[in-house]
Amino acid sequence: MRNYLFIGLLLGLFVACETKADPFAIRKHSIGLLTDSTKVNALKVVFSNDSISKYIGGDEFTGSTNTISIFEKGTGKLLLELDPNYALDSLSTIRTVRIMDERFKNKDGLNTRSTFGDINSKYTISSIQNTLRSLIISVDEINVYFTLNKTELPEEMRYDMTQKIEAISIPETAKIKDFYIQWY
């Protein structure tokens, strides 16, 4: 009888200690239950509580991917946009994830509402690309890149795409425009 009590107590302890995966946690190789090895055909299982919408480009010869949007059931809020490695291939893995909802965050609290100062204080900036309307800020150590609108920059830095922009030149209060995770 004592053995059954001990086994029951041990089983209860295991059940009580079971941790549930945070569906909004961003890690280097995963976002919630989505990992860098998840195939497109498994998305219905990963996002079983959400709605999945696929955009099919129609012309696979253009080289464009078909973006897959994940919406929260009930609210209809856009959570994520996924781009697979290969268009129109259900066995393809996900290459890029655009994070749309501010509830997604990493262990340091980085999310879509963060600022350049939040990024720069916690991570090493790998590169800054100057484009027509945005800056692309890459942080290789966590597989992410961010875009910042050039309107966040001082006036004299907004219009010259050839100008090399350093991290020190970007205001700490510059807001993130887009937040991406890229898996290779």
Secondary structure, 3 states (H helix, E strand, C coil): CHHHHHHHHHHHHHHHHCCCCCCCEEECCEECCEECCCEHHHHHHHCCCEEEEECCCCCHHHCCCCCEEEEECCCCCEEEEEEECCCCCCCCEEEEEEECCCCCEECCCCCCCCEHHHHHHHCCCCEEEECCCEEEEEEHHHCEEEEEEHHHCCHHHCCCCCCCCCHHHCCCCCEEEEEEEECC
